[in-house]
Amino acid sequence: MVSLSTTSKPETNAHNELARSKNRWYLPACFVVLCTGAGIVWWMYSGERKTRGAESSPATQSGSLANDQSATRVDVVYPDRGGVGRTVNQPGSVYSFEYADLYAKVSGYLAEQTVDIGDRVEKGQLLARIFVPELEKDVARAAAQLELAKAQVKQAEARVTSAEKVRDSAEAQVAQSEADVKKYKSELTYREIEHDRIIKLFKQHGIDEKSVDEQRERKDAASAAVLSAEASVNTAKAQLGEAEAKIDQAKADLLAANANVQVDEANLAKAKVLADYTEIKSPYTGVITRRTFHVGEFIRTPDQGGEEPLLRASRTDLMRVVVQVPDDDVPYVERGEPAVVTIKTLGDQRFKGTVARMSESEDPRTRSMRTEVDVPNPDGKLRDGMYGGVLILVKPPSSNLTLPSSCLVGKSGRGQASVYVVRDGRAHLKEVKIGADNGVKVEILDGVQPDDQVVLPHNVTIVDGQPVNAEVITEPKPEGETH
């Protein structure tokens, strides 16, 4: 037993040592195999990705020199469809479309003021009230005077009616007297005929003298009756004339009374107007932008030394932006043209407006023309006194191709310039004909096509024919699409 245990122990140690030796070599070998396999897989994937990238790159499509490590990397753009419109871009100041300084028309104590600075108001809203008790008394006195004048009119009308009735009675008396004259004349004619007949009979000794005397008395009585009737006619006519004169007088009194009514109505209206001046109302729907006095202060009218207004009301639903248009752009600006106002303090927020009016006269000192742009302001974001940029489109864009102005590498005063165009992996200098240039974009009238890759030189120096690797910054636009 002792010998067995002694013999087996060395064998076991050797076996363990061999196992440990195998483990030391086996693990590193496995690690090397795994790393080699991973490297092969990465190499194959990387090669495939480079192949796909080379096939899809626009620069690769332009020539075999695209992968040339010595080629200069350049940014390229495609021409854009849509020419450069003429614009006026100048600073402008924002003003309320309308505002009014509200003064007191009558002097008195400020009894009530319902608004303060910044309050929104409606047109016709009561803003302040001035206490002037004597004006209230003037209104009451003028109203009483008017009632008295109206009563006098009624009295004058009654006098006219009475005078007309007297006239009607006089007219009837004249008619009656004239009828009596006719009757008595007829009687006189009859008595004269009888008298003549009696005279003949008396001469023929047919009757006595007493009968003649009786007939003569009847004739004389008839003649006297005619004269009396005619006198009555004259008296009646005189009374008629007097009645008509009284009518004229009554009518004149009536006219005077009516005139007094009109005068008193005017006086009452004036008193009410002066009383209404104690109430200050808003002429606009807008905002209160100034307050000068407080309740209890004595307010004086401007003609009594009151130089400060009580309040200022400003209309703010529509604002006017004043811009000075330079002399070069004056001939192109017209009423109705669109404009955009940008306010920096509002985060460069843009407000659309319209050119509404121009002074039609340039300031000889600045060689510019005052132009006003009306801008709707329904939410009240624009405030009086703000300052911003005003962009007026005075000429719409054409359909010409455009490029960034920085693409030009040479420019002459005759509308000629040069650009670099990438073809077959090289930059080629090409002459182009240019149009309007606003410093950001330039119109290309001839020389490039919509599918040309035009170099943006930036800080890169290149020469004609130089190998380049092109990286597209902007893709070509489909036909008919513009920026």
C-alpha positions in Angstrom: 0.0 0.0 0.0 2.8 2.3 0.8 4.6 1.5 -2.4 1.5 2.1 -4.5 0.8 5.5 -3.1 4.5 6.4 -3.5 4.6 5.3 -7.2 1.3 7.0 -8.2 2.1 10.5 -6.9 4.9 11.3 -9.4 2.8 10.0 -12.3 0.0 12.3 -11.3 2.2 15.3 -11.0 3.5 14.7 -14.5 0.1 14.4 -15.9 -1.0 17.6 -14.3 2.1 19.4 -15.5 1.4 18.3 -19.1 -2.2 19.4 -18.9 -1.0 22.8 -17.6 1.5 23.0 -20.5 -1.2 22.3 -23.0 -3.5 25.0 -21.6 -0.8 27.6 -21.8 -0.4 27.1 -25.5 -4.0 26.4 -26.3 -5.6 29.6 -25.1 -3.2 32.0 -26.9 -3.7 30.1 -30.1 -7.4 30.4 -29.9 -7.1 34.1 -29.3 -4.9 34.6 -32.4 -7.3 32.6 -34.6 -10.3 34.7 -33.4 -8.5 38.0 -34.0 -7.4 36.9 -37.5 -10.9 35.9 -38.4 -12.3 39.2 -37.2 -9.7 41.1 -39.2 -10.6 39.3 -42.4 -14.3 40.0 -41.8 -13.7 43.7 -41.2 -11.4 43.9 -44.3 -14.1 42.4 -46.5 -16.9 44.7 -45.1 -14.7 47.8 -45.4 -13.8 47.0 -48.9 -17.4 46.4 -49.9 -18.5 49.7 -48.2 -15.8 51.7 -50.1 -16.9 50.0 -53.3 -20.5 51.1 -52.7 -19.4 54.6 -51.7 -17.3 55.0 -54.8 -20.2 53.8 -57.0 -22.7 56.2 -55.4 -20.5 59.3 -55.1 -21.2 62.1 -57.7 -17.5 62.9 -57.7 -16.7 59.3 -58.6 -19.2 59.5 -61.5 -17.4 62.5 -62.9 -14.1 60.6 -63.5 -11.6 58.1 -62.4 -9.5 60.9 -60.7 -12.1 61.2 -58.0 -10.3 58.7 -55.7 -7.0 60.3 -56.5 -5.4 61.1 -53.1 -3.7 64.1 -54.7 -6.9 65.7 -55.9 -8.2 68.9 -54.0 -11.5 68.6 -52.2 -14.0 71.2 -53.3 -17.6 72.0 -52.5 -19.9 72.2 -55.5 -23.5 73.4 -56.0 -26.0 73.1 -58.8 -27.5 76.2 -60.4 -30.9 77.1 -59.0 -33.9 78.1 -61.1 -35.3 81.5 -60.3 -33.7 84.8 -60.9 -32.8 87.6 -58.6 -35.6 90.0 -57.8 -34.9 93.7 -57.1 -35.5 94.5 -53.5 -35.1 97.5 -51.2 -33.7 96.6 -47.8 -33.6 99.6 -45.4 -34.1 100.2 -41.7 -37.5 101.5 -40.7 -39.3 102.8 -37.6 -42.7 101.6 -36.4 -45.4 104.1 -35.5 -49.1 103.9 -34.5 -51.2 104.3 -37.6 -53.1 107.1 -35.8 -52.9 108.7 -32.4 -54.5 111.7 -30.6 -53.5 113.8 -27.7 -56.8 114.3 -25.7 -57.1 117.8 -24.2 -59.9 119.2 -21.9 -62.2 121.6 -23.7 -63.5 123.0 -20.3 -61.6 123.7 -17.1 -62.5 121.9 -14.0 -61.4 119.2 -11.5 -60.6 115.7 -12.8 -63.4 113.7 -11.1 -62.9 110.3 -12.8 -60.2 108.6 -14.9 -61.0 105.0 -15.9 -57.8 104.1 -17.7 -54.1 104.2 -17.3 -51.0 103.7 -19.5 -51.1 100.5 -21.5 -54.9 99.9 -21.1 -56.7 98.6 -24.2 -59.7 100.8 -25.1 -62.6 100.7 -27.6 -63.7 103.5 -29.8 -66.2 105.8 -27.9 -65.2 104.4 -24.5 -65.3 106.9 -21.6 -61.8 107.6 -20.4 -62.1 110.5 -18.0 -64.7 112.9 -16.5 -64.2 116.6 -15.5 -66.4 118.1 -12.8 -67.8 121.5 -13.9 -71.1 122.2 -12.0 -71.8 125.5 -13.7 -72.1 123.8 -17.1 -74.9 121.6 -15.7 -76.7 124.8 -14.6 -76.2 126.3 -18.1 -77.9 123.3 -19.6 -80.9 123.6 -17.3 -81.2 127.3 -17.9 -81.0 126.9 -21.7 -83.6 124.1 -21.6 -86.0 126.4 -19.6 -85.5 129.2 -22.1 -86.3 126.9 -24.9 -89.5 125.9 -23.3 -90.5 129.6 -22.8 -89.7 130.2 -26.5 -91.9 127.3 -27.5 -94.8 128.7 -25.4 -94.4 132.1 -27.1 -94.7 130.3 -30.4 -98.0 128.8 -29.4 -99.2 132.3 -28.2 -98.2 133.8 -31.6 -100.0 131.0 -33.4 -103.2 131.8 -31.3 -103.0 135.5 -32.2 -102.7 134.6 -35.9 -105.8 132.4 -35.6 -107.7 135.2 -33.8 -106.7 137.8 -36.3 -107.7 135.5 -39.2 -111.2 135.2 -37.6 -111.5 138.9 -37.3 -110.5 139.2 -40.9 -113.1 136.7 -41.9 -115.7 138.7 -40.0 -114.6 141.9 -41.7 -114.8 140.3 -45.1 -118.4 139.2 -44.3 -119.3 142.7 -43.2 -117.8 144.1 -46.5 -119.9 141.7 -48.5 -123.0 142.5 -46.5 -122.5 146.3 -46.9 -121.9 145.9 -50.6 -125.1 143.9 -50.9 -126.9 146.7 -49.1 -125.5 149.2 -51.5 -126.9 147.3 -54.4 -130.3 147.0 -52.7 -130.5 150.6 -51.9 -129.4 151.7 -55.3 -132.1 149.5 -56.8 -134.6 151.2 -54.4 -133.3 154.6 -55.4 -133.7 153.8 -59.1 -137.3 152.8 -58.4 -138.0 156.0 -56.4 -136.5 158.1 -59.1 -138.8 156.5 -61.8 -141.8 157.0 -59.4 -140.8 160.6 -58.8 -140.6 161.3 -62.6 -144.0 159.7 -63.1 -145.5 161.8 -60.3 -144.1 165.0 -61.7 -145.7 164.3 -65.1 -149.0 163.7 -63.5 -148.7 166.8 -61.5 -148.0 168.9 -64.6 -151.1 167.3 -66.1 -153.0 168.3 -63.0 -153.6 164.6 -62.4 -152.5 164.8 -58.7 -151.9 167.4 -56.1 -148.6 168.9 -55.0 -148.6 166.9 -51.7 -148.2 163.7 -53.6 -145.2 165.1 -55.4 -143.6 166.1 -52.1 -144.2 162.6 -50.6 -142.6 161.0 -53.6 -139.7 163.3 -53.5 -139.1 162.4 -49.9 -139.1 158.7 -50.7 -136.6 159.3 -53.4 -134.3 161.3 -51.1 -134.6 158.7 -48.5 -133.5 156.0 -51.0 -130.6 158.2 -52.0 -129.5 158.6 -48.4 -129.8 154.8 -47.8 -127.4 154.3 -50.8 -124.9 156.7 -49.3 -125.2 155.1 -45.9 -124.7 151.7 -47.4 -121.6 152.8 -49.4 -120.2 154.3 -46.1 -120.8 151.0 -44.4 -118.8 149.3 -47.2 -115.9 151.6 -46.7 -116.1 151.0 -42.9 -116.2 147.3 -43.4 -113.2 147.4 -45.8 -111.3 149.5 -43.3 -112.0 146.9 -40.6 -110.9 144.2 -43.1 -107.6 146.0 -43.7 -107.0 146.4 -40.0 -107.7 142.6 -39.5 -105.3 141.7 -42.3 -102.7 144.0 -40.7 -103.2 142.3 -37.4 -102.8 138.9 -39.1 -99.5 140.1 -40.6 -98.3 141.3 -37.2 -99.3 138.0 -35.6 -97.5 136.0 -38.3 -94.5 138.2 -37.8 -94.6 137.6 -34.1 -94.9 133.9 -34.9 -91.8 134.0 -37.0 -90.0 135.8 -34.3 -91.1 133.2 -31.8 -90.0 130.4 -34.0 -86.6 132.1 -34.5 -86.3 132.5 -30.7 -86.9 128.7 -30.5 -84.1 128.0 -32.9 -81.8 130.4 -31.0 -82.7 128.7 -27.7 -82.3 125.3 -29.2 -78.8 126.3 -30.4 -78.0 127.7 -26.9 -79.1 124.4 -25.4 -77.1 122.4 -27.8 -74.1 124.5 -27.1 -74.6 124.1 -23.4 -74.9 120.3 -23.9 -71.7 120.3 -26.0 -69.8 122.1 -23.4 -71.2 119.7 -20.8 -70.2 116.8 -23.0 -66.7 118.2 -23.1 -66.5 117.2 -19.4 -66.3 113.6 -20.7 -63.2 112.5 -22.6 -63.8 109.5 -24.9 -61.5 107.4 -27.0 -61.4 108.3 -30.7 -59.9 104.9 -31.6 -59.8 101.2 -30.7 -56.3 100.9 -29.4 -54.2 101.6 -26.4 -53.5 104.4 -23.9 -49.8 105.4 -24.4 -49.7 108.5 -22.2 -51.3 109.8 -18.9 -50.5 113.2 -17.5 -52.9 113.9 -14.6 -54.5 112.1 -11.7 -57.9 112.3 -10.1 -58.5 115.4 -8.1 -56.1 117.7 -10.1 -57.4 120.9 -11.7 -57.5 120.7 -15.5 -57.1 123.8 -17.6 -58.1 124.2 -21.3 -55.3 125.0 -23.8 -56.6 128.6 -24.2 -56.3 129.0 -20.4 -52.7 127.7 -20.2 -53.2 124.0 -20.3 -50.3 122.8 -22.4 -50.3 119.1 -21.4 -53.0 116.6 -22.7 -54.8 114.4 -20.3 -54.2 111.2 -22.2 -52.9 110.0 -25.5 -54.8 107.2 -27.4 -53.1 105.3 -30.2 -54.6 103.1 -32.8 -52.6 99.9 -32.9 -54.6 97.4 -35.0 -52.7 98.8 -38.0 -49.2 100.2 -37.8 -47.3 102.4 -40.2 -43.6 101.6 -40.8 -41.6 104.6 -42.1 -38.6 103.8 -44.3 -36.3 106.1 -46.3 -35.9 104.7 -49.8 -32.5 105.6 -51.4 -32.4 107.6 -54.6 -31.3 104.6 -56.7 -34.5 102.6 -55.8 -37.0 105.5 -55.8 -38.0 105.0 -59.5 -38.9 101.3 -58.8 -41.0 101.7 -55.6 -44.8 101.7 -56.3 -47.9 101.7 -54.0 -49.3 98.2 -53.4 -46.0 96.4 -53.5 -45.4 93.7 -50.8 -43.1 94.4 -48.0 -41.7 92.4 -45.0 -40.8 94.0 -41.7 -38.3 92.2 -39.5 -38.0 93.2 -35.8 -34.8 92.0 -34.2 -36.1 92.5 -30.6 -39.0 90.1 -31.4 -36.5 87.4 -32.5 -36.4 88.5 -36.1 -40.1 87.9 -36.4 -41.4 88.8 -39.8 -44.5 90.9 -40.4 -46.1 91.2 -43.9 -47.2 94.6 -45.1 -47.9 96.7 -48.2 -46.4 99.9 -49.5 -49.3 102.3 -48.8 -48.0 105.8 -49.5 -44.9 107.8 -50.6 -44.0 111.4 -50.2 -43.3 111.7 -54.0 -40.4 114.0 -53.0 -36.8 113.3 -52.1 -35.1 114.9 -49.2 -32.2 116.8 -50.8 -30.1 116.3 -47.7 -30.3 112.5 -47.6 -31.3 111.8 -51.2 -34.0 109.5 -50.0 -37.8 109.5 -50.1 -40.1 108.9 -47.2 -42.2 105.7 -47.8 -44.8 104.2 -45.5 -45.7 100.5 -45.2 -49.0 99.6 -43.6 -48.6 96.4 -41.4 -51.6 94.7 -39.8 -51.1 94.3 -36.1 -54.1 92.3 -34.8 -52.2 90.7 -31.8 -50.5 93.9 -30.8 -47.0 92.6 -31.0 -45.8 95.7 -32.9 -45.4 98.7 -30.7 -44.9 102.4 -31.4 -41.2 103.3 -31.6 -39.9 99.8 -32.5 -37.1 99.6 -35.1 -36.3 97.0 -37.7 -35.5 96.1 -41.2 -37.9 96.6 -44.1 -37.6 94.5 -47.3 -39.7 95.8 -50.3 -39.9 93.6 -53.4 -39.9 96.1 -56.2 -39.2 93.7 -59.0 -40.2 90.0 -59.0 -37.6 87.3 -59.7 -37.1 86.1 -63.3 -36.8 82.5 -64.5 -33.0 82.7 -65.0 -30.6 80.3 -63.3 -28.8 81.6 -60.2 -25.7 80.7 -58.3 -24.2 81.9 -55.0 -22.3 85.1 -55.7 -19.2 83.5 -54.1 -19.0 81.1 -57.1 -17.7 84.0 -59.3 -13.9 84.0 -59.6 -13.7 86.8 -62.1 -16.1 89.6 -62.9 -16.0 92.4 -65.4 -18.2 95.5 -65.8 -19.7 94.2 -69.1 -21.8 91.4 -67.5 -19.1 88.8 -67.9 -17.6 86.5 -65.2 -16.0 83.1 -64.7 -16.8 80.1 -62.6 -15.2 76.6 -62.1 -17.2 73.7 -63.3 -16.3 70.1 -62.4 -16.2 67.6 -65.3 -14.4 64.3 -65.4 -12.8 64.9 -62.0 -11.2 68.2 -63.0 -12.1 71.9 -62.4 -12.6 73.7 -65.7 -12.7 77.5 -65.8 -15.8 78.6 -67.8 -16.9 82.1 -68.8 -20.5 83.0 -68.0 -22.8 85.9 -68.7 -24.3 87.3 -65.6 -27.3 89.5 -64.8 -28.5 90.9 -61.5 -26.3 90.4 -58.4 -27.6 91.2 -54.9 -24.4 90.1 -53.2 -25.9 86.7 -52.2 -27.1 85.3 -55.5 -26.2 86.2 -59.0 -28.2 85.5 -62.2 -26.5 83.4 -64.8 -27.8 84.3 -68.3 -25.6 82.0 -70.3 -22.7 79.6 -69.7 -23.9 76.9 -67.4 -26.6 74.3 -67.3 -28.9 73.2 -64.5 -26.9 69.9 -64.1 -23.5 71.5 -64.0 -21.5 71.2 -60.8 -20.1 74.6 -60.0 -17.3 75.1 -57.5 -17.6 77.2 -54.4 -14.0 78.3 -54.1 -14.1 79.5 -50.5 -10.5 79.5 -49.2 -9.3 76.8 -51.7 -7.0 77.9 -54.5 -7.5 76.0 -57.7 -6.5 76.4 -61.4 -8.0 75.4 -64.6 -7.7 71.6 -65.2 -6.8 70.8 -61.6 -7.9 67.4 -60.3 -10.6 67.8 -57.6 -12.8 65.7 -55.4 -16.3 67.2 -55.5 -18.6 67.2 -52.5 -22.1 68.3 -53.5 -23.6 71.0 -51.1 -26.9 71.4 -52.9 -28.7 68.9 -55.1 -30.1 69.9 -58.5 -33.8 70.9 -58.5 -36.3 69.1 -60.6 -37.5 70.9 -63.7 -40.0 73.7 -62.8 -39.1 73.7 -59.1 -37.5 76.9 -57.6 -36.3 78.1 -54.2 
